Amino acid sequence: MGVVASGTLQKMVIDGASFVLVPEAEYEDLIDVAHARAVIALGEESFPADVAKEMMEGSPIRAIRKYRGLTMASLAEKAGLSQPAIADIESGRRKGRPATMKTIAEALDVAVDDII
């Protein structure tokens, strides 16, 4: 068995087969990148981990709005809604009707499923 270290990678040959050892965190990053590329190839959008976390734990509309660099007022204008309506839906004070959610999704350039 031969081992060659190169930075954080280790190359080794076991029984004639070549293997590369990488730290687990780097391996997970490689898997995340591959997954994101596959999602993008399907024509879907991939969000950074911090945005995805905020989408799951908080308000998906707020997370995507901020990721897109929009203010509540600018999202409201794009969606043809009032800023207080956006604020109420983002905060959970009220639920948006299906047509309203569709309008917001279109303004954010995402699928409705991404914001509900």
N, C-alpha and C positions, 0 to 999 in steps of 0.2 A: 504494500500500500504506500503510495507516494502522496505527499501533501505539499502544496505550494500556497503560501499566504500572499495575498495582494490586497492591501488596504483592509477593508472589512470582509472581503470575500476570501474563502479558502477553496482551492481546487484540490480534488483528490481522485485517485484511481483505485477502485476496489475491484479485484478480480477482472481487470481489463476494462471495466466500465468507468467513464468519467462522471464525476459529481461535482457540484458547486455548493458550498455551504455559505449561507448568508444569515446575518442576524435576523431574528424573528420579526422585529419591527420593520426592517427593510423588506422582508418577504411580504408582510401584510400590505405595505405601501405598493409593492409591485402588483399584488392581487387587486387592490383598490383601483389602480390606474387601468389595469386590464378590464375590469368591470366597467369603469367609466367610459372607456373607449368602445366597448361593446354596446352600451346603452346609447351613446352618441351615434354609432353606426346604424342603429335602429331608428334614428331620427328623433330620439327622446333626449331630454336635457338631464344632465347630471349636476347636482348641486354640491358645493363644498360641504365637508362634514359639519362645520359649525352651523351652516344654514340648514342642513337637513335635521340637525339636532333641534334647532329652534323651531323648525316646522313641526316636529313631532311633539315637543314639550310645551310649546307656546302657541302662538298664532301663526299658522302657515301663511296667511295673507301678509301679516306684518313682516315675517321673515323674507318672503320673496320680494315684497315691496322694497324693503331696505336693500336687499341684494341687487335689485334692479336700479338702485339709487333714486327711488321716487319718494316724495313726501306724500303724506295723506292727501294733501290738497291736489297734487299733480295726479295721483291715482284716481281721485274722485273726478277730476276733470276728464281724464282719459276714459273713465267708465261711464261718464254722464250721471254721476251720483253726487250727493252732497258730502262734504268732508265729515260732518257729524255721523252720517250713515256709515261711512268707512270706519270711523272710530268705534262706533257701536258694534259693528260686526267683528272688527279686529279684537276688541276687548271681550267679546262674548256676551255683551249686554243684550244683544239681540241676534237672532239667527237670520241670515239672508235667505230670501226666497230663492227657489231654483233659478229663476231668470236673472236675479241680481247676482247670484254666484257665477253664473255663466258669463255675465257682463264683466265682472271683476276678473275672472280667469282670462278672458280675452284681452283685457287691458294689461294684464301681467304677462301675457303670451305663454300661458301654461294650460294644462288640461284642468277641467273642473275637479277631477279626482285629486289633484295636487293641493287644492285649497280646502277640501272638506274632510 
